[in-house]
Every structure is written in C-alpha cells, then in structure tokens.
C-alpha cells in the first residue's frame, strides 16, 4: 500500500472545546517529530527528518499551506527526530536539532 496525503489537520477552539478541520498539509506519508512555531499569522512546521527537508508554512487567515524546501547544495540540516523551533526575533526562527552517532560506544548524542 502506498503513502497517502496527510489529511488530519485540525484546530481546537479552547473556549468552545471543539475540533474543526483546516486545510490539509498535503504531504505524502507522515511527519516524524516535526518542530513547530507560531509567528504572527503563520504556523511553521519543520520537517527535519525526511529526505525532502521542508518547512510547511500555514496561513491562519487564508487557511492554506505552502511548502518551502530548505535543503540545498549550500545548506542542509542534519536529519533528526529531535527538533525544536523558537521565534528568535520578528524576522527569524531558530531551529535546534541534530543527531550524532558514536559507533564505538553505540550511543547517540543530541
């Protein structure tokens, strides 16, 4: 069976305690440990584990997703299942991640 687009994007109303659908993020498969951050009217979801390495940008006002690749020849982030995203400034987001494997001790460092 092949992968299907992620169709389970929802939002939760904290006063009414109701879940409702939002636009599908439209990726094939699932996100593994995404890092998310909200900045102004957007939510950024960093997919730092897949080979594609994209940030998925959700417009709250327009209910649409945009996928922005950030892996290039000049820049890539090590694949990781442990990522965190923070609002660094009004124009910058900081993504913390990484995984280094020590083959001699068979341990992982984060």
Beta strands, then each sheet from edge to edge (+ up, - down):
strand 1: 10-13
strand 2: 18-21
strand 3: 35-39
strand 4: 42-47
strand 5: 54-59
strand 6: 64-69
strand 7: 83-87
strand 8: 93-97
strand 9: 100-102
strand 10: 107-109
sheet 1: 1+ 2-
sheet 2: 3+ 4- 5+ 6-
sheet 3: 7+ 8-
sheet 4: 9+ 10-
end
